[in-house]
Structures are given as C-alpha cells and as structure tokens.
Amino acid sequence: MSGWRPGDRKADTASMLRVDQAGEYGATRIYAGQLAVLRANCPEAKLVARMAAQEERHLRRFNALMTERRVRPTALQPLWNVAGFALGAATALMSEQAALACTDAVETEIDRHYGEQLAELGDDDPELAADIEEFRAEELDHRNAARSAGATNVPGYPLLTAAIRAGCRVAIGLSKRV
C-alpha cells in the first residue's frame, strides 16, 4: 500500500519543467540582447557573458529533462524569444547599470519562483529538486553580482525592477499553462 491518502497531491512536475525551461530560455535571450548592445570589453559585458553561459547550461539541463519526461515546451516560446531579446537590448541601451538592474529583477523573481517550486516538490522528485536548488544558488549569485556591479545605482531602480519583476510573474504564470 502506498503512502497516498485522499487529499494528498503530488507536485505538477510537467508544469514546473515547462515554466523553468521557458524561464531559462528567456534568460538566454535577455543576455543575448544585452550582449548585442553592450561594448564587448566593458566589465558589465564580461559579467553578462559569464552569467549567460550558466543560463545556457541550465537551459540544456531542462531541455534534457523535458525530452526524457516527454513534457512539451510552452507554446509561447516564440514570444519569449522576441520579448527576452528586446528586454535585454532595451535595458542595455539605457545603460550598463540598467542592464544589471534587469538581471537583479529577473533573478530576484526567479529566486522566489524556485523557492515556491521547492516547497511544492517536497520529496516528490529529488532529481528535479536538486537541479532547481543548484540553479537557484547560481541565480542568486547572478543577482548579487549585478548588485555589486552597480545595478541599484540606475536612476529609477525601484520602478524599473518592479516593472521587470511584474513581467516575470506574468511570463511564469502563462508559461505554466500555455
């Protein structure tokens, strides 16, 4: 007899994978937009390139898990392609610090999101939980590096980051379902 009882629920790992893969894809597109605009040798571009490489690794892992588990990607991926690149390019055009504030905002929201997922997962899927824990730590490193490099110094920081965080929450909600 299993330990399941009426009222027990298992985490929706398919939805989690779909939204996490979409988020990592969006992050790679944001960084691509920033790198297309930032001066190649500026310190911010070097920092962004390092973070982009980690996001690519996260994306490859979620792609592999989705394939193994036969989870379909979000139908909104073409939108996240364009929106992510546009957000990255727009913030980099504003300033190097605005590009970093974008990272700060996105990673703050991703930390919250991954924390919620870990709480929902509990002991249901140790493999996925381990990946999320590892990636969450790296996302927090990205946020902290962006702050250390001047993200909070951009004029309008609270407004800019609040708008980006709100957009992230919308993207997360849509990508879970669509």
N, C-alpha and C positions, 0 to 999 in steps of 0.2 A: 504494500500500500504506500502510495506517495505521501508526501507531507502536505499536499494541497488540500485546502478546505474551501467551502463556498465563501465567496467574498475576497479570496486571495486573488491577486493579479500579478501577472508577470510583466516585466518591462517590455515595451514595444521596441525591440532592438532594430527591427527593419526601419522604422521611422527615425530612430536615432542615427543609424548609419546613413540614411538618405540626407538628413539635415547636416550631419557632420561632414560628409563628403562635399555637399554643396558649399558649406562654410569654408572648407579648406580650398576648394576651387575658387571661391570668391576672393579669398585672401591672396592666392597666387595672382589673380587678375588685378587686385588693388596694387600689389607690389610691382607688377609689370607696368601699370600706368604710371606709378611714381618713378620707376627707373627710366621710363621713356622721356621723362621731363627733367629729372634731377641731373646736375652736372656729374659726369661719370666719376670724377676723382674727389668729389666733396665727401666729407665724413658721413653725412646722412645717407648718401647713396651706398657707401660701403656697408653701413649698418643695415639698410634695407635689403641689400643683396644677400647678406648673411641670413636675415630673417626669411627672405623669400626661399632660400634653399631648404630651410627647415619646413616651411609650409609645403613645398613640393614633396618632401618625404612623407609628411602627414597625409597628403592627398594620395600618394601611391599606396599607402597602407590602407586607407579607407576604400580606395578603388579595388584593392585585392580582396578585402573583406566582403565588399558588395558582390563581387563576382563569385566568391566561394559560397556565399549565403543566398545568392540569386535575388538580390534586392535591386529594384530598379532605381535609377537616379531620378532626381526631381525633373519634371518637365520644364521647369523654369531655368534650367542651366544656361540656355542662350541669353536670357535676360541678365543673369548674374555675370556672364562673360562681359557684356557691354557695361552694365552698371558698375561692376567692380573696377574695370579699367578706367571708366570715367571718373569714379570717385578718387582713385589713386592719382590720376593725372590732374584733376582739379585741385586737390589739396596740395600737390607738389607745385603747381603753378602759383598757388597762393604764397607759399614759402616753404623752406625746408622744415621749419618748426610746425607748420600746418600739416605737412605730410606725417611728421612724427605724432602730432595730436590725433591724426586719423588712426594710426597704429594703436595709440593709447586707448582710444574709444572702442575700437573693434575688439582689442584683446581684453578690455575690461568686461565687455558684454560676453565674450566667449568664455571667460573665467566663470561668470555667473551661470551661463548655459551648461558648461561642462560639470559644474558643481551640482546642478539640478539633475543632470543625467546620472551622475554617480550615485546620488541619493536614491533615484528611482531604480537603478540597476541592482543595488544591494549586492547579493551574492548570485544573482541570476546568470551573469555572463562574465566570468573572471577575465577571459581573454580581452573582451571589449573594454571592460573596466580598466585593465592595465594600460591599454593603449590610450584611453581617454586621460587617465592620470598622468601619463608621461607627456602627452601633448599639452595638457593643461599647464603643467610646470613650464614647458617651453613657451607657451603663450604668455604666461606671467613674466617670464624673462624678457620677452619682446616688449611688453608694456613698460616694465621697469627700465629697460634700456632706452626706450623712447622718452620717458620722463626724464631720465638722467641726461639725455642729449638735448633737452630743451622744449619738449612738447608743451609743457604748461606755460611757456613764455609767449605763445602765439596770442596776439590780440583776439579777444572773443573766445578764448579757450572753453569756458563753460558752455557757451551757446553752440559752438562747433561740435564739441564732443557729445553734447546732449542730442543734437540732431543726428549725428552718425550712429550713436547708440540706439536711438529710436528706429532708424532704418535697419539696423542689425536685427532688432527684435521682430520687426515686420518680416524680414527675409527668413528668419528662423521659423516663424510661425507658418509662413507659406510653404517653405521647403519640406516641412514635416509631412504635409498633406498632398501637395500637388506634384 
